[in-house]
Amino acid sequence: MSARAFRVLVVDDDPDMLSLLTRMISAEGMRADTVLDGDAALVHAMTSPPDLILLDVLLPGMDGFTVCERLKQEPATAMIPIVLVTALEDSQSRVRGIRAGADDFLSKPVQREELIARVQTLRRLHETRRELETRRLASEVSRKEALRKAFGRYISPRLAERIMADLADEGTPFQRAAQRVSVVALFADLRGFTRLTERTQVDEVVGLLNDYFAVITEAAYSHDGTIFSMAGDNLLVGFNVPFPQPDAAALAWQTAHDMARNVKPVLERWSARGGMSTGVGFGLASGDAIIGNVGSPHFMSYTIIGDAVNVAARLVALAQPGELLASGAALRAAGKETAGAQPRGQLALRGRSEAVDVYSVTL
């Protein structure tokens, strides 16, 4: 397939000059399009942007200075090289052309050698600009795709797309200053993991963990949860962060149920292959937390710290396999009254001065 011809738009109200410039351009293997006035030049350049414009200054209607200025103000045409062709030799006209954004000047009467030299120089410049812009766009696409994949490790695809859409205006939530927000924290923990690692081959443990995390993270993403921590067999999912979620507690409640339901086949397959019996416990709490980047210059982690996280962590440590322990505040916020949940009473949790009313739900 042959390369596309370099397109030059020739603008002049003198038919003889128009014909002369066209012949010179065509003789060099370039395509010449022609118009007779400034308004037509503007329309043509906007609807079918050429690679270069030879623009007469003295035109009927809109003059060449105005056409040049208008084209340079439009993003779609700003990069097109424009050569002003003029019989005006005074410095004031040259200054006006420069201010309008002209890339070069060509004096009448036009000399073929000078015309071709200027066109070829601007052609090389234009092609270099276009190549650089193509590379820049490809780099931008690659960078955004890398960011999208990075975000996808922590948040659902829907939230990742929202972050990408907001990127140009506000930056990512992970770049913002720490703030105190109301969150819902959900912990999931594989029971008996330490004993499991002691009695099972390494590759089998890793295979189980991969299957386990694949299922529970998918459940978190399906309800727009944000994964803040994955350590050993323990997973922390936050809701109402990094974006507000009016139904955060209900989303966390449903996530826990989906995790428990979807992980059962994985654990059953594990047990059928001779692995020790195990299950998953859950802890759910709501309250204030600080969200932000925490760490050192060498390692940073975007995380949540606060009462809701601490309470959920204490509850998951107490939960039995297949049990969700939820604070009363989280249960009520989820729209789930205590009916169907067994009260565990006011529990004094380590690191907390006041007892927490806790409910048990079998999943």
C-alpha positions as a printed Julia matrix, in Angstrom:
363×3 Matrix{Float64}:
   0.0     0.0     0.0
   1.48    3.36   -1.07
   2.11    6.09    1.48
  -0.42    8.89    1.72
   0.55   11.95   -0.33
   1.62   15.05    1.6
  -1.33   17.47    1.32
  -0.85   21.21    0.85
  -3.74   23.65    0.97
  -3.06   26.62   -1.36
  -5.08   29.76   -0.6
  -4.99   32.69   -3.05
  -7.6    34.82   -4.8
  -5.42   35.24   -7.89
  -6.15   32.3   -10.27
  -2.77   32.65  -11.98
  -0.86   32.55   -8.68
  -3.05   29.68   -7.53
  -2.22   27.73  -10.69
   1.5    28.47  -10.4
   1.77   27.35   -6.78
  -0.28   24.23   -7.52
   2.04   23.2   -10.38
   5.13   23.7    -8.22
   3.67   21.62   -5.4
   2.4    18.84   -7.66
   5.78   18.59   -9.44
   7.3    17.53   -6.1
   4.85   14.64   -5.7
   2.66   16.47   -3.2
  -1.1    16.92   -3.46
  -2.43   20.48   -3.76
  -5.94   21.5    -2.72
  -7.03   25.04   -3.59
  -9.47   27.66   -2.3
  -9.93   31.32   -3.28
 -10.76   33.15   -0.04
 -10.15   33.17    3.7
 -13.54   31.86    4.8
 -13.27   28.86    2.46
  -9.72   28.25    3.73
 -10.91   28.15    7.32
 -13.73   25.71    6.53
 -11.49   23.47    4.42
  -8.75   23.33    7.06
 -11.25   22.55    9.82
 -13.1    19.81    7.94
 -10.14   18.22    6.17
  -6.91   19.31    7.89
  -3.99   19.45    5.42
  -0.34   18.81    6.23
   0.7    22.39    5.32
  -0.97   25.63    4.23
   0.31   28.22    1.74
  -1.77   31.23    2.72
  -2.01   34.52    0.87
  -2.33   37.53    3.16
  -4.55   39.81    1.06
  -7.77   37.87    0.57
 -11.4    38.85    0.08
 -13.41   38.62    3.29
 -11.26   37.19    6.08
  -7.6    38.08    5.5
  -4.68   35.68    5.84
  -3.6    37.02    9.25
  -7.03   36.29   10.73
  -7.25   32.85    9.12
  -3.82   31.96   10.51
  -4.72   33.21   13.97
  -8.01   31.29   14.01
  -6.39   28.05   12.89
  -3.62   28.3    15.46
  -6.21   28.72   18.23
  -7.99   25.46   17.38
  -6.47   22.25   18.85
  -7.31   20.28   15.7
  -5.37   22.63   13.41
  -2.86   24.33   15.72
   0.04   22.09   14.65
  -0.43   22.58   10.88
   2.53   24.59    9.47
   1.36   27.82    7.82
   3.44   29.78    5.31
   2.18   33.31    4.7
   2.63   34.24    1.03
   2.68   38.01    0.7
   3.91   40.98   -1.3
   4.01   42.96    1.95
   7.62   43.53    2.97
   7.23   45.96    5.86
   8.28   44.84    9.33
   4.86   45.61   10.8
   3.25   42.99    8.53
   5.91   40.46    9.48
   5.36   41.1    13.19
   1.62   40.72   12.74
   2.17   37.41   10.94
   4.43   36.14   13.71
   1.87   37.09   16.34
  -0.82   35.29   14.32
   1.28   32.13   14.58
   2.77   31.86   11.08
   5.57   29.3    10.8
   7.28   30.96    7.81
   6.96   33.67    5.14
   7.28   33.58    1.36
   7.6    36.78   -0.64
   5.92   37.45   -3.98
   6.89   36.97   -6.73
   7.45   33.38   -5.61
  10.69   31.68   -6.62
  10.36   27.94   -7.16
  13.59   27.01   -5.34
  12.68   29.08   -2.31
   9.13   27.71   -2.21
  10.27   24.07   -2.38
  13.02   24.64    0.2
  10.59   26.16    2.7
   7.9    23.55    2.07
  10.34   20.66    2.41
  11.77   22.09    5.64
   8.32   22.52    7.17
   7.29   19.11    5.87
  10.14   17.47    7.78
   9.26   19.52   10.87
   5.59   18.59   10.58
   6.36   14.88   10.17
   8.69   15.01   13.17
   6.0    16.69   15.25
   3.45   14.11   14.14
   5.77   11.24   14.99
   6.52   12.71   18.41
   2.81   13.23   19.05
   2.1     9.63   18.03
   4.77    8.43   20.43
   3.43   10.67   23.18
  -0.11    9.35   22.72
   1.15    5.76   22.66
   3.12    6.43   25.84
   0.06    8.01   27.48
  -2.09    5.02   26.54
   0.57    2.66   27.9
   0.88    4.68   31.11
  -2.87    4.72   31.67
  -3.11    1.01   31.0
  -0.34    0.38   33.53
  -2.18    2.56   36.08
  -5.45    0.78   35.34
  -3.78   -2.59   35.96
  -2.15   -1.27   39.15
  -5.47    0.07   40.46
  -7.1    -3.23   39.5
  -4.98   -4.95   42.14
  -6.84   -3.03   44.88
 -10.2    -1.91   43.56
 -12.99   -3.05   41.28
 -12.84   -2.32   37.52
 -15.7     0.18   37.91
 -13.8     2.19   40.52
 -10.6     1.93   38.47
 -12.38    3.46   35.47
 -13.74    6.25   37.68
 -10.26    7.03   38.94
  -8.9     7.07   35.38
 -11.67    9.47   34.33
 -10.84   11.83   37.22
  -7.08   11.54   36.77
  -6.55   14.71   34.73
  -8.62   16.9    37.05
  -7.82   15.75   40.56
  -5.11   13.1    40.42
  -5.72    9.7    41.97
  -7.19    9.27   45.47
  -3.91    7.52   46.36
  -2.02   10.79   45.83
  -4.2    12.95   48.06
  -3.47   14.0    51.63
  -4.55   11.78   54.5
  -8.1    12.36   55.72
 -10.54   11.11   58.32
 -13.62    9.42   56.89
 -16.39    7.08   57.95
 -15.61    3.56   56.71
 -16.91    0.02   56.89
 -14.14   -2.54   57.41
 -14.5    -6.21   56.54
 -11.9    -8.85   57.44
 -11.84  -12.4    56.07
  -9.49  -14.95   57.61
  -8.81  -18.6    56.75
  -9.06  -20.58   59.98
  -6.2   -22.88   60.99
  -3.81  -21.47   58.44
  -0.72  -21.87   60.62
  -1.4   -25.58   61.19
  -2.17  -25.95   57.5
   1.22  -24.57   56.46
   3.0   -26.88   58.89
   1.35  -30.06   57.59
   1.06  -29.37   53.86
   3.51  -29.14   50.97
   4.46  -25.58   49.99
   3.08  -25.78   46.44
  -0.23  -27.12   47.74
  -0.53  -24.29   50.27
   0.21  -21.69   47.59
  -2.33  -23.29   45.25
  -5.02  -23.22   47.94
  -4.26  -19.6    48.82
  -4.39  -18.56   45.16
  -7.79  -20.2    44.7
  -9.01  -18.78   48.01
  -7.92  -15.19   47.29
  -9.19  -15.35   43.7
 -12.69  -16.1    44.97
 -12.88  -13.66   47.86
 -11.26  -10.75   46.01
 -13.7   -11.25   43.14
 -16.56  -10.99   45.64
 -15.05   -7.77   47.01
 -14.68   -6.26   43.53
 -18.22   -7.21   42.52
 -19.48   -4.94   45.31
 -16.92   -2.16   44.73
 -14.86   -2.91   47.81
 -11.27   -1.66   48.04
  -8.63   -4.16   49.12
  -6.23   -2.61   51.63
  -4.34   -5.59   52.97
  -3.62   -9.17   51.96
  -1.28  -10.84   54.45
  -0.93  -14.58   54.8
  -4.54  -15.78   54.74
  -6.02  -12.49   55.93
  -7.84   -9.96   53.73
  -9.0    -6.44   54.66
 -11.63   -4.8    52.46
 -12.81   -1.21   52.96
 -16.05    0.42   51.84
 -16.94    4.1    51.48
 -13.31    4.59   50.38
 -11.74    5.95   48.24
 -15.15    7.18   46.98
 -18.31    7.77   49.05
 -20.77    4.84   49.03
 -24.1     5.62   50.71
 -24.81    1.88   50.97
 -21.32    0.96   52.15
 -22.47   -1.24   55.05
 -24.96   -3.11   52.88
 -22.23   -3.7    50.29
 -19.9    -5.06   52.96
 -22.66   -7.3    54.33
 -23.37   -8.77   50.9
 -19.65   -9.14   50.18
 -19.17  -11.29   53.29
 -22.09  -13.52   52.29
 -20.8   -13.89   48.72
 -17.29  -14.64   49.95
 -18.56  -17.37   52.28
 -20.8   -18.92   49.63
 -18.24  -18.82   46.81
 -15.3   -20.1    48.84
 -17.1   -23.26   50.0
 -16.45  -25.23   46.76
 -12.76  -24.29   46.95
 -12.44  -25.56   50.51
 -14.48  -28.68   49.72
 -12.14  -29.54   46.84
  -9.2   -28.98   49.13
 -10.63  -31.29   51.77
 -11.53  -33.96   49.14
  -7.89  -34.04   47.98
  -6.83  -34.97   51.49
  -6.24  -31.52   52.87
  -7.2   -30.7    56.43
 -10.68  -29.28   57.0
 -10.78  -25.48   57.22
 -13.15  -22.54   56.88
 -13.33  -18.75   56.79
 -14.23  -16.37   59.59
 -15.37  -12.78   59.07
 -15.3    -9.56   61.1
 -17.38   -6.49   60.21
 -17.37   -3.04   61.84
 -18.11    0.57   60.95
 -16.78    3.88   62.24
 -14.2     6.56   61.68
 -10.79    5.86   60.21
  -7.84    7.72   58.76
  -7.12    6.94   55.13
  -3.84    7.77   53.4
  -0.35    6.69   52.42
   1.6     5.29   55.36
   5.18    4.07   55.35
   8.74    5.16   54.7
  10.55    6.73   51.73
  11.34    3.16   50.6
   7.91    1.58   50.99
   4.44    3.13   51.09
   1.04    1.56   51.6
  -2.35    3.15   50.94
  -4.32    2.01   53.96
  -7.0     2.72   56.57
  -6.24    3.08   60.27
  -8.73    3.57   63.07
 -11.44    2.23   65.34
 -13.49    0.5    62.63
 -10.44   -1.44   61.44
  -9.36   -2.35   64.97
 -12.83   -3.6    65.94
 -13.2    -5.64   62.74
  -9.74   -7.17   63.31
 -10.62   -8.19   66.86
 -13.94   -9.68   65.7
 -12.43  -11.75   62.91
  -9.94  -13.19   65.42
 -12.89  -14.43   67.5
 -15.02  -15.69   64.61
 -15.42  -19.41   64.0
 -15.28  -20.96   60.51
 -18.39  -19.91   58.61
 -19.23  -17.19   61.13
 -19.56  -13.44   60.68
 -19.11  -11.35   63.82
 -20.49   -7.85   63.25
 -20.7    -4.81   65.47
 -24.21   -3.64   66.16
 -23.49   -0.32   64.46
 -22.39   -2.05   61.24
 -25.34   -4.43   61.32
 -27.85   -1.6    61.69
 -26.09    0.51   59.04
 -26.44   -2.41   56.64
 -30.2    -2.3    57.16
 -30.1    -5.71   58.85
 -31.92   -5.63   62.16
 -30.81   -8.02   64.87
 -33.46  -10.56   63.82
 -31.57  -13.49   62.33
 -28.38  -12.5    64.11
 -27.49  -14.0    67.45
 -26.42  -11.44   70.08
 -23.03  -12.11   71.61
 -23.49   -9.32   74.13
 -21.18   -6.45   74.98
 -17.63   -7.62   74.34
 -14.55   -5.92   75.76
 -12.12   -5.95   72.87
  -8.39   -5.59   73.35
  -7.16   -2.04   72.8
 -10.61   -0.49   73.24
 -11.84    1.26   76.39
 -15.57    0.72   75.72
 -17.31   -2.59   75.1
 -18.86   -3.27   71.68
 -22.23   -4.88   71.11
 -21.55   -7.86   68.83
 -23.79  -10.13   66.8
 -23.08  -13.51   65.24
 -24.34  -14.51   61.82
 -23.91  -17.98   60.36
 -22.89  -17.82   56.69
